[in-house]
């Protein structure tokens, strides 16, 4: 899965999308101008290869790539704040928020958002922070399950991230190597428990670029212990595993981009993300096209399945309810 440079496809990108190794695209804010432009871009992508998965990070709060013309989504932590005083209402709001996020993306031809974040909330964590529902594991599980149910009702598959938990790590894995020094018992009763409590409703998981030395010396995204033993065997997960972006600083410790991809695939990842580095994306496509592409029919489960085709989403009673509630929740602050 790679990225695009701007709001329209370039000739080079049209060629890249037809490479056998390329199975998906992730869109960023630079790829978005307006709803109409987005639909044109998606149509051009589908014309190049209709089988490509098209993804985005549309979590809400500070991580919302499509803004102008889209519903302003609250950060997930807003649901957690509401849950402290009214858990039942918070669950209903989370379900509605998950549905609204997914329904609007599907309406514009996007297959899925990499959501929800299942990390635990810690105020000191600058990279996760309000992207997390709560610091309480049970609250994370109940709110995430409601949010995922809403996504599923709209027709979108859910991706839990960042396994087995990035919320307790101060370091930002985008720019530095992150290490969580806690013992396995501490991880298992907190961050890991959040994933375990949602595993049966997840279609995909994204491992963290974090090293947990009590369990393995490799970061989770390169670790057979975490992916094959803890995720697949212990939790019984049979869905898709996406690597996080292999150009992030924390991922560089594994060597060249080809070596990083090989390590991620060997560890058990089904699709690797290579973003914001066109030369690396081409190098990975060359390496995979040379006979290193692992067959994976399971990726098909990530295709969007819009439930509202032929209907005016924005005139529906449920959408109007979401459009009224989400801005109110955005005001929930610590």
C-alpha positions as a printed NumPy array, in Angstrom:
array([[  0.   ,   0.   ,   0.   ],
       [  1.46 ,   3.314,  -1.064],
       [  0.433,   6.973,  -1.22 ],
       [ -0.137,   9.696,  -3.817],
       [  1.627,  13.026,  -4.217],
       [ -1.39 ,  15.284,  -4.685],
       [ -5.104,  15.61 ,  -5.488],
       [ -4.85 ,  14.061,  -8.976],
       [ -3.088,  10.992, -10.317],
       [  0.221,  11.606, -12.077],
       [  1.253,   9.465, -15.082],
       [  3.885,   7.745, -12.907],
       [  1.279,   6.94 , -10.28 ],
       [ -1.074,   5.509, -12.891],
       [  1.722,   3.129, -13.899],
       [  2.543,   2.272, -10.283],
       [ -1.046,   1.385,  -9.486],
       [ -1.   ,  -1.268, -12.18 ],
       [  2.042,  -3.014, -10.728],
       [  1.187,  -6.517,  -9.413],
       [  2.806,  -5.67 ,  -6.074],
       [  0.554,  -2.67 ,  -5.411],
       [ -2.647,  -3.695,  -3.675],
       [ -3.791,  -0.491,  -2.046],
       [ -3.572,   3.258,  -1.546],
       [ -3.722,   5.372,   1.571],
       [ -4.905,   8.954,   1.077],
       [ -3.716,  11.947,   3.097],
       [ -4.839,  15.568,   3.515],
       [ -2.712,  16.6  ,   0.523],
       [ -4.872,  14.343,  -1.673],
       [ -8.094,  16.101,  -0.688],
       [ -9.624,  19.372,  -1.903],
       [-13.376,  18.785,  -1.907],
       [-15.915,  15.955,  -1.98 ],
       [-16.291,  16.315,  -5.767],
       [-12.514,  16.207,  -6.313],
       [-12.265,  13.143,  -4.079],
       [-14.871,  11.287,  -6.082],
       [-13.002,  12.138,  -9.293],
       [ -9.745,  10.913,  -7.777],
       [-11.329,   7.654,  -6.597],
       [-12.834,   7.127, -10.061],
       [ -9.386,   7.598, -11.642],
       [ -7.859,   5.142,  -9.163],
       [-10.548,   2.561,  -9.895],
       [ -9.966,   3.071, -13.631],
       [ -6.296,   2.194, -13.138],
       [ -7.139,  -0.896, -11.081],
       [-10.615,  -1.538,  -9.703],
       [ -9.323,  -4.123,  -7.208],
       [ -7.169,  -1.673,  -5.225],
       [ -8.044,  -1.073,  -1.591],
       [ -8.434,   2.642,  -0.851],
       [ -7.843,   3.649,   2.765],
       [ -7.489,   6.774,   4.901],
       [ -6.949,   7.774,   8.521],
       [-10.303,   9.384,   9.358],
       [-10.252,   8.877,  13.121],
       [-11.6  ,  12.278,  14.13 ],
       [-10.05 ,  15.111,  16.108],
       [ -6.543,  15.98 ,  14.911],
       [ -6.355,  12.854,  12.739],
       [ -9.006,  13.522,  10.097],
       [ -7.651,  13.754,   6.556],
       [-10.845,  14.908,   4.823],
       [-12.269,  18.008,   6.483],
       [-13.86 ,  20.676,   4.28 ],
       [-17.225,  19.303,   3.182],
       [-17.023,  16.326,   5.572],
       [-18.562,  15.929,   9.012],
       [-16.19 ,  17.216,  11.712],
       [-15.583,  14.126,  13.845],
       [-14.671,  14.352,  17.542],
       [-11.518,  12.65 ,  18.829],
       [-12.306,   9.199,  20.222],
       [-11.453,  10.433,  23.698],
       [-14.601,  12.574,  23.63 ],
       [-16.645,   9.369,  23.863],
       [-14.534,   8.262,  26.809],
       [-15.147,  11.518,  28.663],
       [-18.894,  11.132,  28.17 ],
       [-18.688,   7.534,  29.418],
       [-17.527,   8.698,  32.847],
       [-20.917,  10.231,  33.59 ],
       [-23.247,   8.426,  31.164],
       [-21.839,   5.114,  29.886],
       [-25.037,   4.128,  28.079],
       [-25.242,   7.393,  26.158],
       [-21.53 ,   7.186,  25.361],
       [-21.954,   3.753,  23.807],
       [-24.852,   4.99 ,  21.671],
       [-22.789,   8.01 ,  20.633],
       [-19.783,   5.829,  19.759],
       [-21.96 ,   3.584,  17.599],
       [-23.392,   6.628,  15.824],
       [-19.924,   8.146,  15.382],
       [-18.514,   4.951,  13.885],
       [-21.471,   4.677,  11.543],
       [-21.278,   8.313,  10.389],
       [-17.518,   8.191,   9.756],
       [-17.85 ,   4.987,   7.747],
       [-21.021,   5.866,   5.85 ],
       [-19.581,   9.148,   4.585],
       [-16.313,   7.578,   3.443],
       [-18.12 ,   4.728,   1.701],
       [-20.349,   7.28 ,  -0.027],
       [-17.191,   8.72 ,  -1.592],
       [-15.759,   5.365,  -2.649],
       [-13.254,   4.861,   0.177],
       [-13.044,   1.256,   1.352],
       [-12.009,   1.808,   4.95 ],
       [-10.452,   4.036,   7.561],
       [ -7.642,   2.644,   9.697],
       [ -9.805,   2.762,  12.817],
       [-10.384,   2.515,  15.68 ],
       [ -7.389,   3.245,  17.896],
       [ -7.385,   0.683,  20.738],
       [ -4.44 ,   2.184,  22.601],
       [ -4.977,   3.35 ,  26.176],
       [ -5.211,   7.067,  26.917],
       [ -2.346,   8.69 ,  28.782],
       [ -2.149,  12.466,  28.946],
       [  1.651,  12.416,  28.625],
       [  1.579,  10.522,  25.303],
       [  1.897,  13.151,  22.592],
       [  1.394,  10.836,  19.578],
       [ -1.714,   8.973,  20.812],
       [ -3.334,  11.168,  23.464],
       [ -6.925,  12.021,  22.561],
       [ -6.897,   9.529,  19.698],
       [ -7.625,   6.92 ,  22.401],
       [-11.054,   6.311,  23.891],
       [ -9.983,   6.046,  27.513],
       [ -7.286,   5.103,  29.973],
       [ -9.597,   2.46 ,  31.414],
       [ -9.348,  -0.88 ,  29.592],
       [-12.968,  -1.901,  30.097],
       [-14.174,   1.463,  28.816],
       [-11.943,   1.162,  25.733],
       [-13.395,  -2.265,  24.994],
       [-17.051,  -1.267,  25.397],
       [-16.732,   1.973,  23.423],
       [-14.598,   0.403,  20.689],
       [-17.041,  -2.456,  20.227],
       [-19.893,   0.044,  19.854],
       [-17.869,   2.154,  17.405],
       [-16.986,  -0.949,  15.359],
       [-20.646,  -2.037,  15.328],
       [-21.474,   1.344,  13.788],
       [-18.734,   0.956,  11.174],
       [-20.003,  -2.508,  10.321],
       [-23.599,  -1.295,  10.002],
       [-22.421,   1.205,   7.393],
       [-20.512,  -1.567,   5.572],
       [-16.926,  -0.879,   6.657],
       [-14.354,  -3.313,   8.057],
       [-12.569,  -2.336,  11.285],
       [ -8.81 ,  -2.127,  11.899],
       [ -7.555,  -2.07 ,  15.494],
       [ -4.316,  -0.21 ,  16.082],
       [ -1.567,  -0.118,  17.351],
       [ -1.145,  -3.703,  18.604],
       [ -0.335,  -4.541,  21.372],
       [ -0.631,  -0.945,  22.616],
       [  1.165,   2.343,  21.916],
       [ -0.616,   4.528,  24.454],
       [  1.782,   3.986,  27.352],
       [  4.897,   4.92 ,  25.363],
       [  6.028,   8.535,  25.464],
       [  8.217,   8.346,  22.333],
       [  6.664,   9.084,  18.926],
       [  7.494,   6.141,  16.637],
       [  7.105,   8.443,  13.604],
       [ 10.364,  10.16 ,  14.535],
       [ 12.205,   7.898,  16.992],
       [ 12.519,   4.32 ,  18.188],
       [  9.898,   3.67 ,  20.873],
       [ 10.426,   1.195,  23.714],
       [  7.917,  -0.021,  26.315],
       [  9.954,  -1.545,  29.188],
       [  7.047,  -3.065,  31.127],
       [  6.831,  -6.729,  32.045],
       [  4.553,  -9.039,  30.048],
       [  2.151,  -9.346,  33.005],
       [  1.646,  -5.57 ,  33.027],
       [  1.088,  -5.466,  29.258],
       [ -1.308,  -8.41 ,  29.34 ],
       [ -3.519,  -6.848,  32.007],
       [ -3.726,  -3.439,  30.331],
       [ -2.964,  -2.541,  26.687],
       [ -3.   ,  -6.115,  25.352],
       [ -6.322,  -6.723,  27.133],
       [ -7.983,  -3.994,  25.042],
       [ -7.136,  -5.857,  21.842],
       [ -8.141,  -9.191,  23.351],
       [-11.532,  -7.723,  24.263],
       [-12.207,  -6.609,  20.688],
       [-10.456,  -9.31 ,  18.693],
       [-13.652, -11.094,  17.63 ],
       [-15.035,  -7.964,  15.932],
       [-11.835,  -6.829,  14.202],
       [-11.213,  -7.482,  10.506],
       [ -7.651,  -6.178,  10.623],
       [ -4.919,  -5.226,  13.067],
       [ -1.99 ,  -2.818,  12.702],
       [  1.03 ,  -3.537,  14.935],
       [  2.928,  -0.754,  16.657],
       [  6.448,   0.309,  15.728],
       [  7.321,  -0.24 ,  19.39 ],
       [  9.746,  -2.675,  21.051],
       [  8.514,  -4.532,  24.127],
       [ 11.803,  -6.103,  25.336],
       [ 10.08 ,  -8.235,  27.973],
       [  8.449, -10.163,  25.111],
       [ 10.738,  -9.768,  22.07 ],
       [ 13.715,  -7.712,  20.949],
       [ 12.007,  -6.897,  17.625],
       [  9.384,  -4.163,  17.367],
       [  5.862,  -5.609,  17.177],
       [  5.54 ,  -5.06 ,  13.413],
       [  8.634,  -7.207,  12.767],
       [  7.956,  -9.758,  15.481],
       [  6.814, -13.325,  14.881],
       [  6.304, -13.572,  18.628],
       [  3.763, -10.759,  18.642],
       [  2.038, -11.487,  15.332],
       [  2.184, -15.267,  14.986],
       [  2.184, -16.299,  18.635],
       [  0.357, -13.596,  20.601],
       [ -2.042, -12.291,  17.931],
       [ -2.697, -15.341,  15.775],
       [ -2.282, -18.221,  18.225],
       [ -3.127, -16.79 ,  21.653],
       [ -5.944, -14.473,  20.527],
       [ -7.037, -16.629,  17.58 ],
       [ -7.071, -13.7  ,  15.141],
       [ -7.585, -14.764,  11.514],
       [ -7.983, -11.359,   9.877],
       [ -5.608,  -9.058,   8.001],
       [ -2.407,  -7.66 ,   9.501],
       [ -1.245,  -4.326,   8.042],
       [  2.219,  -3.045,   8.84 ],
       [  2.395,   0.552,   9.981],
       [  4.291,   2.829,   7.587],
       [  7.716,   1.263,   7.03 ],
       [  9.28 ,   4.661,   6.316],
       [  8.657,   5.835,   9.898],
       [ 11.843,   6.455,  11.881],
       [ 11.172,   3.597,  14.306],
       [ 11.028,   1.139,  11.407],
       [ 14.447,   2.069,   9.973],
       [ 16.326,   0.012,  12.539],
       [ 15.657,  -3.091,  10.403],
       [ 17.844,  -1.949,   7.488],
       [ 17.003,  -1.134,   3.86 ],
       [ 13.382,  -0.761,   2.851],
       [ 13.482,  -4.168,   1.147],
       [ 14.841,  -5.718,   4.347],
       [ 12.099,  -3.992,   6.36 ],
       [  9.421,  -5.356,   4.036],
       [ 10.894,  -8.857,   4.196],
       [ 10.951,  -8.737,   7.998],
       [  7.354,  -7.502,   8.193],
       [  6.063, -10.165,   5.808],
       [  8.07 , -12.92 ,   7.5  ],
       [  6.686, -11.832,  10.876],
       [  3.16 , -12.276,   9.548],
       [  2.039,  -8.976,   8.015],
       [ -0.269,  -9.389,   5.   ],
       [  0.17 ,  -5.919,   3.487],
       [  2.972,  -3.409,   4.037],
       [  2.594,   0.368,   3.964],
       [  5.347,   2.407,   2.307],
       [  4.4  ,   6.093,   2.329],
       [  5.917,   9.541,   1.779],
       [  8.951,   8.091,   0.003],
       [  8.35 ,   7.397,  -3.686],
       [ 11.796,   5.895,  -4.297],
       [ 11.228,   3.393,  -1.492],
       [  7.757,   2.536,  -2.77 ],
       [  9.167,   1.775,  -6.226],
       [ 12.017,  -0.261,  -4.726],
       [  9.504,  -2.322,  -2.736],
       [  7.314,  -2.853,  -5.809],
       [ 10.389,  -4.027,  -7.742],
       [ 11.356,  -6.434,  -4.948],
       [  7.834,  -7.84 ,  -4.573],
       [  7.284,  -8.133,  -8.33 ],
       [ 10.479, -10.175,  -8.527],
       [  8.632, -13.109,  -7.012],
       [  8.173, -12.086,  -3.398],
       [  4.43 , -11.348,  -3.393],
       [  2.618, -13.509,  -0.817],
       [ -0.843, -14.582,  -2.076],
       [ -3.607, -13.331,   0.214],
       [ -7.288, -13.607,  -0.588],
       [ -8.066, -12.391,   2.938],
       [ -7.469,  -8.786,   1.88 ],
       [-10.818,  -8.887,   0.073],
       [-12.574,  -8.626,   3.43 ],
       [-11.397,  -5.01 ,   3.606],
       [-13.418,  -3.882,   0.58 ],
       [-16.166,  -1.407,   1.432],
       [-19.751,  -2.646,   1.324],
       [-21.934,   0.466,   1.351],
       [-25.37 ,  -0.189,   2.839],
       [-26.862,   3.077,   1.594],
       [-26.411,   2.864,  -2.177],
       [-29.001,   4.897,  -4.07 ],
       [-30.009,   6.79 ,  -0.917],
       [-29.28 ,  10.378,   0.065],
       [-27.073,   9.881,   3.105],
       [-27.188,  13.53 ,   4.088],
       [-30.998,  13.612,   4.205],
       [-31.34 ,  10.534,   6.421],
       [-32.56 ,  10.919,   9.986],
       [-29.536,   9.059,  11.325],
       [-27.103,  11.362,   9.54 ],
       [-28.903,  14.452,  10.823],
       [-28.656,  13.044,  14.352],
       [-24.911,  12.483,  13.895],
       [-24.409,  15.948,  12.397],
       [-26.021,  17.453,  15.501],
       [-24.257,  15.307,  18.111],
       [-20.657,  15.103,  16.83 ],
       [-19.909,  18.861,  17.172],
       [-21.282,  18.763,  20.739],
       [-18.965,  15.877,  21.612],
       [-16.008,  17.712,  20.063],
       [-16.374,  20.171,  22.962],
       [-15.66 ,  17.409,  25.516],
       [-12.271,  18.304,  26.952],
       [-10.255,  17.154,  29.948]])
